[in-house]
Amino acid sequence: MDGRSDEPQVVRSVERFDDFYLREFPRMVAVAYGLSGSRWAAEELAQEALLRAYKSWSRITTYDKPGAWLRRVTINLATSHLRRPVR
């Protein structure tokens, strides 16, 4: 044996967070707006989801679909937001 594996090696390029943010922010605002009905709340929810992504960026870049993770976080945040009592 020469130490090589029969399986091809997968090399992933790590996306810069700035590029991820620019692509995903409008999408997350749209998702959150669809759930909340408020443009202001949608932007806040998208920002919070992207802040969480930024804090865990080294882990999230290992996922096959980081955008799917972000959508799930955005949806969870929007759902929590809608459950809060109005004061």
Backbone as CSV, one residue per row, in Angstrom:
resi,resn,N_x,N_y,N_z,CA_x,CA_y,CA_z,C_x,C_y,C_z
1,MET,0.844,-1.195,0.000,0.000,0.000,0.000,0.879,1.245,0.000
2,ASP,0.428,2.203,-0.729,1.194,3.438,-0.819,0.602,4.561,0.029
3,GLY,-0.421,4.258,0.845,-1.011,5.247,1.743,-2.095,6.099,1.107
4,ARG,-2.351,5.887,-0.189,-3.397,6.669,-0.847,-4.740,5.971,-0.684
5,SER,-5.769,6.746,-0.594,-7.126,6.225,-0.485,-7.719,6.109,-1.882
6,ASP,-8.610,5.145,-2.059,-9.294,4.997,-3.342,-10.366,6.066,-3.549
7,GLU,-10.790,6.693,-2.468,-11.829,7.713,-2.566,-11.214,9.055,-2.943
8,PRO,-11.895,9.791,-3.823,-11.365,11.107,-4.188,-11.451,12.058,-3.001
9,GLN,-10.477,12.920,-2.904,-10.478,13.897,-1.829,-11.304,15.098,-2.251
10,VAL,-12.085,15.586,-1.313,-12.911,16.753,-1.573,-12.205,17.956,-0.966
11,VAL,-11.975,18.939,-1.787,-11.349,20.170,-1.314,-12.394,21.261,-1.407
12,ARG,-12.690,21.846,-0.285,-13.682,22.924,-0.254,-12.976,24.252,-0.088
13,SER,-13.429,25.213,-0.837,-12.930,26.561,-0.607,-13.855,27.204,0.421
14,VAL,-13.277,27.879,1.358,-14.062,28.517,2.411,-14.542,29.867,1.909
15,GLU,-15.857,30.013,1.922,-16.457,31.267,1.473,-16.209,32.349,2.515
16,ARG,-15.948,33.528,2.046,-15.804,34.656,2.963,-17.169,35.011,3.530
17,PHE,-17.201,35.391,4.786,-18.468,35.750,5.420,-19.117,36.930,4.709
18,ASP,-18.315,37.895,4.276,-18.860,39.078,3.584,-19.675,38.669,2.361
19,ASP,-19.160,37.723,1.586,-19.867,37.262,0.389,-21.153,36.524,0.766
20,PHE,-21.052,35.699,1.797,-22.213,34.965,2.297,-23.285,35.944,2.750
21,TYR,-22.890,36.959,3.501,-23.815,37.972,4.012,-24.538,38.682,2.865
22,LEU,-23.769,39.148,1.899,-24.366,39.895,0.785,-25.362,39.055,-0.010
23,ARG,-25.073,37.774,-0.151,-25.978,36.896,-0.894,-27.203,36.521,-0.066
24,GLU,-27.010,36.232,1.204,-28.084,35.674,2.030,-28.969,36.707,2.722
25,PHE,-28.470,37.902,2.994,-29.287,38.878,3.731,-30.631,39.148,3.057
26,PRO,-30.661,39.473,1.754,-31.970,39.728,1.133,-32.891,38.506,1.182
27,ARG,-32.326,37.330,1.043,-33.129,36.101,1.112,-33.727,35.921,2.502
28,MET,-32.929,36.181,3.534,-33.413,35.988,4.901,-34.440,37.051,5.271
29,VAL,-34.279,38.257,4.755,-35.293,39.295,4.983,-36.613,38.836,4.366
30,ALA,-36.553,38.266,3.168,-37.773,37.792,2.500,-38.428,36.661,3.294
31,VAL,-37.628,35.735,3.784,-38.167,34.626,4.594,-38.823,35.173,5.856
32,ALA,-38.108,36.043,6.557,-38.627,36.591,7.814,-39.846,37.478,7.575
33,TYR,-39.854,38.216,6.468,-41.008,39.060,6.152,-42.240,38.194,5.896
34,GLY,-42.042,37.105,5.193,-43.149,36.191,4.926,-43.760,35.628,6.206
35,LEU,-42.937,35.471,7.211,-43.427,34.936,8.487,-43.952,36.017,9.425
36,SER,-43.318,37.185,9.409,-43.680,38.225,10.381,-44.636,39.277,9.825
37,GLY,-44.576,39.533,8.530,-45.410,40.571,7.935,-44.911,41.977,8.207
38,SER,-43.748,42.099,8.800,-43.189,43.404,9.140,-41.794,43.534,8.546
39,ARG,-41.584,44.562,7.755,-40.257,44.780,7.167,-39.226,45.041,8.257
40,TRP,-39.578,45.840,9.242,-38.662,46.146,10.337,-38.279,44.868,11.076
41,ALA,-39.251,44.066,11.466,-38.973,42.823,12.184,-38.156,41.873,11.308
42,ALA,-38.465,41.819,10.017,-37.753,40.931,9.101,-36.267,41.286,9.035
43,GLU,-35.962,42.556,8.955,-34.559,42.976,8.903,-33.847,42.671,10.217
44,GLU,-34.523,42.889,11.336,-33.937,42.572,12.642,-33.672,41.072,12.787
45,LEU,-34.631,40.263,12.365,-34.482,38.812,12.460,-33.360,38.311,11.556
46,ALA,-33.267,38.850,10.350,-32.192,38.458,9.433,-30.835,38.856,9.997
47,GLN,-30.746,40.034,10.571,-29.487,40.485,11.183,-29.083,39.566,12.336
48,GLU,-30.038,39.199,13.165,-29.744,38.313,14.301,-29.272,36.950,13.812
49,ALA,-29.911,36.407,12.797,-29.509,35.108,12.251,-28.095,35.187,11.675
50,LEU,-27.803,36.260,10.958,-26.473,36.416,10.375,-25.414,36.680,11.440
51,LEU,-25.772,37.342,12.518,-24.839,37.517,13.634,-24.484,36.158,14.236
52,ARG,-25.471,35.301,14.389,-25.210,33.958,14.903,-24.326,33.165,13.948
53,ALA,-24.545,33.346,12.657,-23.700,32.681,11.657,-22.260,33.191,11.758
54,TYR,-22.110,34.486,11.921,-20.779,35.074,12.015,-20.017,34.522,13.223
55,LYS,-20.705,34.420,14.345,-20.058,33.926,15.573,-19.616,32.474,15.448
56,SER,-20.263,31.710,14.580,-19.943,30.290,14.412,-19.422,29.992,13.001
57,TRP,-18.883,30.985,12.338,-18.532,30.859,10.934,-17.574,29.694,10.652
58,SER,-16.592,29.468,11.502,-15.636,28.388,11.235,-16.321,27.025,11.229
59,ARG,-17.362,26.863,12.021,-18.119,25.604,12.049,-19.103,25.542,10.883
60,ILE,-19.777,26.628,10.607,-20.813,26.657,9.575,-20.233,26.427,8.189
61,THR,-19.012,26.866,7.958,-18.402,26.665,6.640,-18.133,25.194,6.345
62,THR,-18.202,24.347,7.354,-18.005,22.913,7.120,-19.297,22.232,6.668
63,TYR,-20.429,22.915,6.782,-21.711,22.338,6.378,-21.818,22.294,4.860
64,ASP,-22.549,21.316,4.353,-22.770,21.234,2.913,-23.565,22.430,2.399
65,LYS,-24.530,22.876,3.199,-25.397,23.982,2.777,-25.536,25.003,3.909
66,PRO,-24.562,25.898,4.047,-24.640,26.913,5.111,-25.892,27.786,5.002
67,GLY,-26.370,28.021,3.781,-27.581,28.826,3.595,-28.805,28.162,4.188
68,ALA,-28.852,26.843,4.129,-29.975,26.102,4.718,-29.952,26.237,6.238
69,TRP,-28.752,26.189,6.812,-28.622,26.390,8.260,-29.138,27.784,8.632
70,LEU,-28.742,28.772,7.851,-29.167,30.144,8.121,-30.682,30.298,7.995
71,ARG,-31.281,29.672,6.992,-32.743,29.728,6.844,-33.423,29.138,8.062
72,ARG,-32.930,28.014,8.552,-33.534,27.374,9.721,-33.430,28.293,10.935
73,VAL,-32.284,28.917,11.130,-32.121,29.854,12.254,-33.081,31.026,12.102
74,THR,-33.199,31.559,10.902,-34.106,32.684,10.652,-35.551,32.291,10.938
75,ILE,-35.946,31.132,10.475,-37.311,30.652,10.717,-37.550,30.448,12.206
76,ASN,-36.586,29.858,12.899,-36.730,29.657,14.350,-36.848,30.983,15.089
77,LEU,-36.030,31.954,14.700,-36.106,33.276,15.333,-37.456,33.944,15.058
78,ALA,-37.935,33.842,13.830,-39.225,34.444,13.476,-40.357,33.777,14.253
79,THR,-40.296,32.465,14.372,-41.326,31.733,15.119,-41.331,32.156,16.583
80,SER,-40.139,32.271,17.161,-40.044,32.732,18.556,-40.568,34.147,18.702
81,HIS,-40.235,34.995,17.731,-40.693,36.387,17.753,-42.230,36.459,17.735
82,LEU,-42.838,35.610,16.923,-44.312,35.623,16.801,-45.006,35.079,18.035
83,ARG,-44.318,34.267,18.795,-44.915,33.686,20.013,-44.901,34.630,21.201
84,ARG,-44.078,35.675,21.114,-44.001,36.619,22.236,-45.294,37.404,22.356
85,PRO,-45.730,37.610,23.572,-46.954,38.410,23.753,-46.709,39.873,23.383
86,VAL,-47.699,40.488,22.808,-47.631,41.901,22.442,-47.873,42.720,23.704
87,ARG,-47.026,43.709,23.921,-47.182,44.547,25.129,-47.642,45.922,24.770
